[in-house]
């Protein structure tokens, strides 16, 4: 009887998380990158969020063995222009690197609370 009660509580908890999770408040899409020099990489990406929200994205540059050789946090403020009436915006940022990079992209994005 105790096992059934525990199982019921676990299923209810999983269902509650699934219902309240929904779609993420911010997402990103890597568009491209270019290697400017051994010490700089340029990363192009798109961010989709509520157009009135402010987000931050961690942009990284990687070496050939997938080690992070550069990292930068970029703030994406509210926008009225762009796709989806400002919901999706395009960005380019330069990342300084400690050693040569072979790729770059967004690691994660999150909404900044006021």
MIFI-62851 format. One line per 2 residues: their letters; for each residue y, z, x of C-alpha. Coordinates in Angstrom, 1 decimal. Each point is the difference from the previous one (the first is absolute). Layout:
N
A = Y Z X; ... $
# end
This chain:
114
XX = 0.0 0.0 0.0; 2.4 0.9 2.9 $
XX = -0.7 -3.4 1.6; 0.9 -1.9 -3.2 $
XX = 3.2 1.9 -0.3; 0.9 -0.7 3.6 $
XX = -0.8 -3.7 -0.4; 2.1 -0.2 -3.1 $
XX = 3.0 1.6 1.7; -0.4 -2.4 3.0 $
XX = -0.2 -3.1 -2.3; 3.1 1.2 -1.9 $
XX = 1.9 0.5 3.3; -0.9 -3.5 1.2 $
XX = 1.1 -1.5 -3.3; 3.3 1.8 0.1 $
XX = 0.8 -1.3 3.5; -1.0 -3.5 -1.0 $
XX = 2.2 0.0 -3.1; 3.1 1.5 1.8 $
XX = -0.3 -2.1 3.1; 0.9 -3.4 -1.5 $
XX = 1.7 -2.5 2.3; 1.7 1.2 3.1 $
XX = 3.8 0.5 -0.1; 0.4 -2.2 3.1 $
XX = -2.0 -2.6 1.8; 0.5 -2.3 2.9 $
XX = -1.3 -3.4 1.2; 0.1 -1.2 3.6 $
XX = 1.5 -3.4 0.2; 0.1 -0.7 3.7 $
XX = 1.0 1.2 3.5; 1.2 -1.5 3.2 $
XX = 0.0 1.3 3.6; 3.5 -0.1 1.3 $
XX = -0.9 1.4 3.4; -2.3 2.5 1.6 $
XX = 2.3 2.7 -1.4; 0.8 -1.3 -3.5 $
XX = -1.9 -1.2 -3.0; 1.6 -1.3 -3.2 $
XX = -1.9 0.8 -3.3; 0.6 -1.8 -3.3 $
XX = -1.2 1.7 -3.2; 0.6 0.4 -3.7 $
XX = 0.4 3.2 -2.0; -0.6 0.4 -3.7 $
XX = 1.4 3.1 -1.7; 2.2 1.0 -2.9 $
XX = 3.3 -1.7 0.8; 2.0 3.2 -0.3 $
XX = -2.3 2.0 2.3; 0.4 0.6 3.7 $
XX = -3.1 -0.5 2.2; -0.9 0.4 3.6 $
XX = -2.6 -2.0 1.8; -1.7 0.7 3.4 $
XX = -0.1 -3.3 1.9; -2.3 -0.2 3.0 $
XX = -0.8 -2.4 2.9; -3.5 -0.1 1.4 $
XX = -1.5 -0.9 3.3; -3.1 -2.3 0.4 $
XX = -2.3 3.1 -0.2; 1.8 1.1 -3.2 $
XX = 1.9 2.9 1.6; 3.4 0.7 -1.4 $
XX = 2.6 -1.0 2.6; 3.1 0.2 -2.2 $
XX = 1.0 1.7 -3.2; 3.1 0.1 -2.2 $
XX = 0.8 1.4 -3.4; 2.2 -2.3 -2.1 $
XX = 1.9 1.1 -3.1; 0.0 -2.4 -3.0 $
XX = 2.8 0.9 -2.4; 0.6 -1.0 -3.6 $
XX = 0.4 -3.7 -0.6; 1.2 -2.4 -2.7 $
XX = -1.0 -3.2 1.7; -3.4 -1.4 1.0 $
XX = -3.1 -0.8 -2.0; -0.7 1.9 -3.2 $
XX = 3.7 0.8 -0.4; 0.1 1.9 3.2 $
XX = -3.5 1.5 -0.4; -1.4 -1.9 3.0 $
XX = 2.2 -0.5 3.1; -0.5 -1.7 3.3 $
XX = 0.7 1.8 3.3; 0.0 -0.6 3.7 $
XX = 0.1 2.7 2.6; -0.3 0.2 3.8 $
XX = -2.4 2.5 1.5; 0.4 1.2 3.6 $
XX = -3.3 0.0 1.9; -1.3 2.0 2.9 $
XX = -2.3 -2.8 1.1; -0.7 -3.6 -1.2 $
XX = -0.9 -0.3 -3.7; -2.2 -2.7 -1.6 $
XX = 0.7 0.8 -3.6; 2.3 2.0 -2.3 $
XX = 0.1 1.2 -3.6; 0.6 2.7 -2.5 $
XX = -2.2 3.1 0.4; 1.2 1.8 -3.2 $
XX = 2.9 0.3 -2.5; 1.1 2.9 -2.2 $
XX = 2.7 0.8 -2.4; 2.8 2.3 1.2 $
XX = 0.9 2.7 -2.5; 3.7 0.7 -0.6 $
# end
